[in-house]
Amino acid sequence: SLGNNVKILLGDSDNLQIYHDGSNSYFTGKPDSSGAVVVKAASNSGGVLITNRDGDNIFSTQSNSAHLHYDGSSKLATTATGIQVTGNIANASGSLTLDVAGELNIDVDGGAINYKDGGTHFASLEKTGDSLRLESKISDGDIQFRGNDGGAIINALTLDMSDAGKATFNNGLIANGDISLGDSKYL
């Protein structure tokens, strides 16, 4: 039985220290020691567990993977190809940046990517049959195609959803084929 801040010192230079400071318990390497503190499982099948007071896993290892848990359930796991997330990814503040060296591939088995702002669903990209559908979900919410024209951001095309999708082009229309207006066809 040792009092607060009395350390159990292990190693020739007291490099491993185990102690309690009155508030927190420590299993640590000696400050300024160059070596790592290694926690090693007895076998790959046994793994390493860190639990809360009730015995629910917070962190665990299983064979070659590591898992972070919430309320005992694995939410983030390492895999042979990267990571696997179970549940939602929420960013509490600021922007979320994905910076990938190659392509960004999104595989959505439900067929839709939904865009929301403050929980309000305002747009979707969807696979419908063999087609791609861009849909504005806001009643009478226009769809605008914008771009940079010599340093100025312009609306190149606006589809007016309050007028059955009437198209307004910013600066003319060039067609490489026929144009049909109503029942009339123009070359």
C-alpha positions as CSV (number, residue, x, y, z in Angstrom):
1,S,0.0,0.0,0.0
2,L,1.6,3.2,-1.2
3,G,0.5,6.8,-0.7
4,N,-0.2,9.5,-3.3
5,N,2.7,10.3,-5.7
6,V,4.8,7.4,-4.4
7,K,6.0,5.7,-7.6
8,I,6.8,2.1,-8.4
9,L,9.9,2.4,-10.5
10,L,11.0,-0.3,-12.9
11,G,14.1,-0.6,-15.1
12,D,17.7,0.3,-14.6
13,S,17.0,4.0,-15.0
14,D,13.5,3.9,-13.5
15,N,12.0,4.2,-17.0
16,L,8.6,2.7,-16.1
17,Q,6.6,4.5,-13.4
18,I,3.3,3.4,-11.8
19,Y,1.6,5.8,-9.3
20,H,-1.5,7.7,-8.2
21,D,-1.4,11.5,-7.7
22,G,-4.5,11.7,-5.6
23,S,-6.8,12.3,-8.6
24,N,-5.5,10.2,-11.5
25,S,-3.6,6.9,-11.9
26,Y,-0.6,6.7,-14.1
27,F,1.2,3.9,-16.0
28,T,3.9,5.9,-17.8
29,G,7.4,6.1,-19.1
30,K,9.9,8.3,-17.3
31,P,9.9,11.9,-18.7
32,D,12.6,12.5,-21.3
33,S,13.0,8.7,-21.8
34,S,13.5,7.8,-25.4
35,G,11.7,4.4,-25.3
36,A,8.1,3.7,-25.9
37,V,5.6,2.3,-23.4
38,V,4.4,-0.9,-25.0
39,V,1.2,-2.8,-24.0
40,K,1.5,-6.2,-25.5
41,A,-1.2,-8.9,-25.6
42,A,-0.4,-12.4,-24.6
43,S,-1.8,-13.7,-27.9
44,N,-3.4,-12.3,-31.0
45,S,-6.7,-13.9,-30.0
46,G,-6.6,-12.4,-26.5
47,G,-6.0,-8.8,-27.5
48,V,-5.8,-5.7,-25.3
49,L,-8.9,-4.1,-23.6
50,I,-9.4,-0.8,-22.0
51,T,-12.8,-0.6,-20.3
52,N,-14.8,1.9,-18.3
53,R,-15.8,1.4,-14.7
54,D,-18.7,-0.9,-15.7
55,G,-16.5,-3.1,-17.8
56,D,-17.7,-1.9,-21.2
57,N,-15.0,-1.8,-23.8
58,I,-13.7,1.7,-24.7
59,F,-10.7,0.4,-26.7
60,S,-9.9,-3.2,-27.9
61,T,-7.6,-5.0,-30.2
62,Q,-8.6,-8.2,-32.0
63,S,-6.0,-10.0,-34.1
64,N,-4.6,-7.3,-36.3
65,S,-7.3,-4.7,-35.8
66,A,-8.0,-1.9,-33.3
67,H,-11.5,-0.8,-32.2
68,L,-12.8,2.3,-30.5
69,H,-16.1,1.7,-28.7
70,Y,-19.0,3.7,-27.5
71,D,-21.2,2.2,-24.8
72,G,-19.5,-1.1,-25.5
73,S,-20.2,-1.2,-29.3
74,S,-17.4,-0.8,-31.8
75,K,-17.7,2.4,-33.8
76,L,-14.3,2.8,-35.5
77,A,-12.2,-0.2,-36.5
78,T,-9.0,-0.5,-38.5
79,T,-9.1,-2.9,-41.5
80,A,-6.7,-4.3,-44.0
81,T,-7.6,-1.5,-46.4
82,G,-8.2,1.4,-44.0
83,I,-10.9,2.1,-41.4
84,Q,-14.6,1.0,-41.0
85,V,-17.1,3.4,-39.3
86,T,-20.3,2.1,-37.7
87,G,-22.8,4.9,-37.3
88,N,-22.5,8.6,-38.2
89,I,-19.5,11.0,-38.6
90,A,-20.3,14.3,-36.9
91,N,-18.1,17.4,-37.0
92,A,-18.9,19.5,-33.9
93,S,-17.4,22.8,-35.4
94,G,-15.7,24.2,-38.4
95,S,-15.3,22.6,-41.8
96,L,-14.5,18.9,-42.6
97,T,-11.8,18.5,-45.2
98,L,-11.1,15.3,-47.0
99,D,-7.7,15.5,-48.7
100,V,-7.0,12.4,-50.9
101,A,-4.0,11.8,-53.0
102,G,-6.1,9.9,-55.7
103,E,-9.8,9.8,-56.5
104,L,-12.7,10.2,-54.0
105,N,-15.0,7.2,-54.5
106,I,-18.5,7.3,-52.9
107,D,-20.3,4.0,-53.0
108,V,-23.9,4.5,-51.9
109,D,-25.9,1.3,-52.0
110,G,-29.2,3.2,-51.3
111,G,-28.6,5.1,-54.6
112,A,-29.0,8.7,-53.2
113,I,-26.6,11.3,-51.8
114,N,-28.8,13.7,-49.8
115,Y,-27.7,17.3,-49.0
116,K,-29.0,18.9,-45.8
117,D,-28.5,22.2,-44.0
118,G,-29.5,22.2,-40.3
119,G,-31.4,19.0,-40.9
120,T,-33.4,20.5,-43.8
121,H,-33.1,18.3,-46.9
122,F,-32.6,20.6,-49.8
123,A,-31.0,18.5,-52.6
124,S,-30.3,15.0,-53.8
125,L,-28.1,13.3,-56.3
126,E,-29.8,10.0,-57.1
127,K,-29.5,6.9,-59.4
128,T,-32.8,6.2,-61.0
129,G,-32.6,3.2,-63.3
130,D,-29.6,3.9,-65.5
131,S,-30.0,7.7,-65.1
132,L,-28.5,10.3,-62.8
133,R,-31.1,12.7,-61.2
134,L,-30.2,16.0,-59.6
135,E,-33.2,17.1,-57.6
136,S,-34.0,20.3,-55.6
137,K,-36.1,19.3,-52.6
138,I,-37.2,22.8,-51.6
139,S,-40.6,23.9,-53.0
140,D,-39.9,26.3,-55.9
141,G,-36.2,26.2,-55.2
142,D,-34.3,27.0,-58.4
143,I,-31.3,25.0,-59.7
144,Q,-28.4,27.2,-60.7
145,F,-25.3,26.3,-62.7
146,R,-22.5,28.7,-61.8
147,G,-18.9,29.2,-62.9
148,N,-16.0,31.6,-63.0
149,D,-15.9,33.8,-66.1
150,G,-12.6,35.7,-66.1
151,G,-12.6,36.1,-62.3
152,A,-16.3,36.9,-62.0
153,I,-18.8,34.3,-60.7
154,I,-21.8,34.1,-63.0
155,N,-25.0,32.1,-63.2
156,A,-24.6,30.3,-66.5
157,L,-27.9,28.6,-66.4
158,T,-30.9,28.8,-64.0
159,L,-33.8,26.3,-64.0
160,D,-36.8,28.1,-62.5
161,M,-38.7,25.5,-60.4
162,S,-41.6,27.9,-59.7
163,D,-42.1,28.0,-63.5
164,A,-42.0,24.3,-64.4
165,G,-38.2,24.3,-64.8
166,K,-38.0,27.2,-67.3
167,A,-34.4,27.5,-68.4
168,T,-32.6,30.9,-68.5
169,F,-29.2,31.0,-70.0
170,N,-27.0,33.9,-69.1
171,N,-25.6,34.5,-72.6
172,G,-27.2,32.6,-75.5
173,L,-27.5,29.0,-76.5
174,I,-25.5,27.1,-79.1
175,A,-27.0,23.8,-80.3
176,N,-25.2,21.2,-82.4
177,G,-28.4,19.6,-83.4
178,D,-32.1,20.3,-83.7
179,I,-34.0,22.5,-81.3
180,S,-37.7,21.7,-80.6
181,L,-40.0,24.4,-79.3
182,G,-43.4,22.9,-78.5
183,D,-44.5,21.0,-81.6
184,S,-42.2,22.9,-83.9
185,K,-38.7,21.8,-84.8
186,Y,-35.9,24.2,-85.9
187,L,-32.6,23.4,-87.4
